[in-house]
Structure formats: C-alpha cells, structure tokens
C-alpha cells in the first residue's frame, strides 16, 4: 500500500461525510487535501450482516490549485472537518506562499 506522504507531500486537511444506505450499515467517504494540490478520496463501508468493513483505498479524485479560491471550494463540498488546518488557517498559509 502506498503512503499518503509519498514524494515529500504532506496531508493538509482531512474531511469526511457519513452516509446511511439501505443495505449498508455504515458508509463513509473521506477526502484528503495534500500539500501538492492533489485531493485523495477513500470510501469505506460495512454491509448489513457482514463481519468486516471494506474499502476502496486511496485514489486521486482531482487536483486543485492551492489558491484562496481553490481552498474555499474544497471546504464548500459539504464534508465534516476531521483533522488538519482549518479553512482560514489554510487560506492564510496559501496566500503567504504566493
């Protein structure tokens, strides 16, 4: 399994959204914004009656420019904050680098 921190990049923010579906007991989509602008997505779920959960693993969803507009668009997707920098902290850090 590949590391999230491969090629010297760092995880800036992790957000998630929980879903309740009919035949699935638990479903969660997690997005991670990396320091190189890549957004990784992982989907975990557990079916009713199953003993263990399943996962898609981390996949590249898209790339964004680390600008104020790009960061704000990432936060507007309706996900719940899990860890990392808050929106204002990340916008401040991105604008200082430019």
ChimeraX attribute file (.defattr): number of C-alpha atoms within 10 A of each C-alpha:
attribute: neighborCount
match mode: 1-to-1
recipient: residues
	/A:1	5
	/A:2	7
	/A:3	7
	/A:4	14
	/A:5	11
	/A:6	8
	/A:7	8
	/A:8	8
	/A:9	13
	/A:10	14
	/A:11	19
	/A:12	16
	/A:13	21
	/A:14	21
	/A:15	20
	/A:16	19
	/A:17	16
	/A:18	15
	/A:19	12
	/A:20	11
	/A:21	11
	/A:22	8
	/A:23	10
	/A:24	14
	/A:25	15
	/A:26	16
	/A:27	18
	/A:28	15
	/A:29	17
	/A:30	19
	/A:31	24
	/A:32	26
	/A:33	23
	/A:34	20
	/A:35	16
	/A:36	16
	/A:37	19
	/A:38	18
	/A:39	21
	/A:40	20
	/A:41	20
	/A:42	17
	/A:43	18
	/A:44	15
	/A:45	20
	/A:46	17
	/A:47	16
	/A:48	11
	/A:49	9
	/A:50	10
	/A:51	7
	/A:52	8
	/A:53	12
	/A:54	12
	/A:55	13
	/A:56	11
	/A:57	12
	/A:58	18
	/A:59	12
	/A:60	12
	/A:61	12
	/A:62	11
	/A:63	14
	/A:64	16
	/A:65	12
	/A:66	22
	/A:67	18
	/A:68	16
	/A:69	11
	/A:70	14
	/A:71	19
	/A:72	15
	/A:73	11
	/A:74	18
	/A:75	15
	/A:76	8
	/A:77	10
	/A:78	10
	/A:79	16
	/A:80	14
	/A:81	17
	/A:82	15
	/A:83	13
	/A:84	15
	/A:85	15
	/A:86	15
	/A:87	16
	/A:88	12
	/A:89	10
	/A:90	19
	/A:91	18
	/A:92	13
	/A:93	15
	/A:94	16
	/A:95	11
	/A:96	8
	/A:97	8
	/A:98	7
